[in-house]
Every structure is written in C-alpha cells, then in structure tokens.
C-alpha cells in the first residue's frame, strides 16, 4: 500500500513540475520581444509602427498570446503575410490561437491528472486509517 | 550713316558672309565715331537673317575685335565699330561731334546726319562696357580637367572632397546628360560645393523616405520603452494586460479580456 502511495506522490510531483513548466510557457512575450518583432516586421513590409496609444494597444493585444504562440504567429506571418501593412493583432491572434489552445489544453490535462492523483491519494489514506 | 564706316566694313576680311552682312548693317547705322544702336529687330529686318544668326554674327565680330558691345539693363544695345583712328579724325575734322547718345524713346529710329550735326558734344557715356558677353554654351569635352586654380580653390573651400573622383564624376555626368554650359569652371565649383554637402551628410544628399520612416519607427519604439520604464503603463511581472490600458478599460469595462 505504501509503495502505491509513494508512486502516486512521485507522479503528483512530476505532474506539478510539468504544470509549472506549462504555466511558464504560457507567459506572454516581453515588451522588448514584441517591439523588436514589430520593428522588424515594419522594416520588412516597409511600413510604420503605430504611434503612442496605438502602439500600447498593439502591445497589450499581443500580450494576450503566450510566448510560443506569439513566436509561431510571427513565423507564419513572416512567411505568409501578403499585404503592404503591419500585421494587425488579429492576424497574430489568428495564427497563434491554435498554439495557445493547445498549451491550455495540455495544462488542463495535467491539472486533471494531478487532481485524479490527489483523489487517489485521499482514497488510499482513508483506507489506511 | 557714315560712308567711311561702310567702306571700312567692306574692307574687313570676314569669312562668314552673314557676319559681314551684319557688320555692314551696323556700319550703315554708325555715326562718324563708329557708334550705333540698332535694335536686333531692325537688324533682322535689314539683313533678312534670323535673330540667332544676328547674335552669332555679333559674337563673331566681337571675337574678331571689329565691334565692341555695350549693354546696360533697360537700355538699348550700343555697338562701337572699331574704325581706324584716321577715319574718325577725318570725320571729326568737319564737325565737333564726339559721341551721340542713344535715343531713349525710339531705338529703331535711325539717326540722320542732320541730327548728328545738330547735337553738340556729349560727355563719354557712363555705360559700362561688357566684356565679350555673348558666350555660347558648349558641351563638356572628354578631356576636360580642373585647372590648377580650380584645384587650389577646391583645396581651400572643400578640403574633404576628393577632387579627382569628383572631377571624373562631373565629366561623366555631363557627358552622359549631353548638357551644355557657358562656364564649365563655375559648374565644377558648384559640383564641388554640392559634394561637400554630400560628404558632410554621410553620403546621402537628402534623407530618403525609408530613412525617415525608420527614424520615426525607432522614435516610437523608444518612446514606448521609455513609457514602460517610467511605469506610465501599469503591469505585473513585466506584463501589461489589456484591461490596464486606459482606453480599453473604457471599452471593455471590467471584463477580463485575457
């Protein structure tokens, strides 16, 4: 019985580490990353970046994406953006949304697994005492 | 009309017939001292030549030293036939006239000998005699090079400019364009002055649209970074959320977008 409990505890710790990793992955890109990306894209498409509050909104909208999703959207847009303007936040979100959902789904799955293990541990403890 | 001037004009050895015709026409208008002021229109009418040919002929005559031209802004052109001194003295012997001033109201009216005799001695006109002014524009020659005077000027005025390369560029440019200039030295000096500006502005004469856009982008991004550093945009863990942007807070209310 104790062996099962130990195994479950190890699994729970491993899953919690994965959850923390997933949460780290879902951090938004930093301001520097967003600005450097926008600057590079503006240079690439020969356009201007928005000014003042426009740029703030741009950055705030892009911060809704996790960093990997932002990177994925940036790569796709560099390859596929066809218009002589800076890609809109919606363009980024469109291309990064799938990655964002995948990360969230992975995190949900890990949390479900952790909750299952916690329930199993509770059951084991209740039977022991 | 001075007979001696016409005789003198006939005696001149001029290879260009049109120039000789113009000289004869001028001599026909000249007074005893060789001064005349016919308008170009009148010369055209009298000779049957075109205006351009008249100008060219006068330039030729000026170049040959047969005619000198005086020009003053707003006044008629005055020509002085270079009559020999003896013929002038001969004509002066019977009259006391030295110079007849040009008419101010009707430049085409020929001065009759009667008028000449009625006019008294007039002081030397204050008209400034222009150096051979009808300089023609010419294309640059392939072997044109800056003179020592020009190079010395460039060394003083634009020490940073590579005059060898700029001279080569100058000749190539005007050969390719096929443009003509009256004074290539002056054009070269202008070229060097412009080159000075190019050298000082880092190679580009004017900022391009790309340069301006790049500068604007950099300024905007720097401003955004400065705003972030100064904390005007609130955030947690280096993260500003949509609801933290004032405008969006108005739009979305208290709803958590992210």
Interface residues (C-beta under 8 A of the other chain):
Chain A: X27 X28 X30 X31 X32 X35 X38 X39 X42 X43 X46 X47 X48 X49 X50 X51 X52 X53 X55 X56 X57 X59 X60 X61 X63 X64
Chain B: X210 X213 X214 X216 X217 X218 X220 X221 X223 X224 X225 X227 X228 X233 X238 X239 X240 X241 X242 X244 X245 X247 X248 X257 X258
